[in-house]
Amino acid sequence: MSSTPSTILVVEDDDIVRMLIVDVLEELDYKVLEADGSKKALEFLNDEDQHIDLMMTDVGLPDMDGRELAKQARMLRHELPILFASGYAESIELPEGMQVIGKPFSIDQLRDKVKGMLA
């Protein structure tokens, strides 16, 4: 395993859900950036000095939905892996490097999904 932890951008408008996800990821030794919506997420994504290995975003965001955010993120960072968190059982076709985790998810499911996407 590398000495520097992978950096994950978590985009979630629900404060409690975001805090729980961040706590779990930090426990797993990831560096976590927090955004409560698309505007803050895009600030991180536009910062060329900010390294990001994975973006995890809620699909239902108030200012811009997660799919639109993912589209903009990929325009800025072409290869960025994106993990959508959704409370809906969605069977959507996703581009390469994008996956969905259904809410609610367990700590183990989150750990395995993130680890797999970063491998």
Secondary structure as GFF3:
##gff-version 3
##sequence-region A 1 119
A	DSSP	beta_strand	7	11	.	.	.	ID=ss1
A	DSSP	alpha_helix	15	27	.	.	.	ID=ss2
A	DSSP	beta_strand	31	35	.	.	.	ID=ss3
A	DSSP	alpha_helix	38	46	.	.	.	ID=ss4
A	DSSP	beta_strand	54	58	.	.	.	ID=ss5
A	DSSP	alpha_helix	66	76	.	.	.	ID=ss6
A	DSSP	beta_strand	82	86	.	.	.	ID=ss7
A	DSSP	beta_strand	98	102	.	.	.	ID=ss8
A	DSSP	alpha_helix	107	118	.	.	.	ID=ss9
###
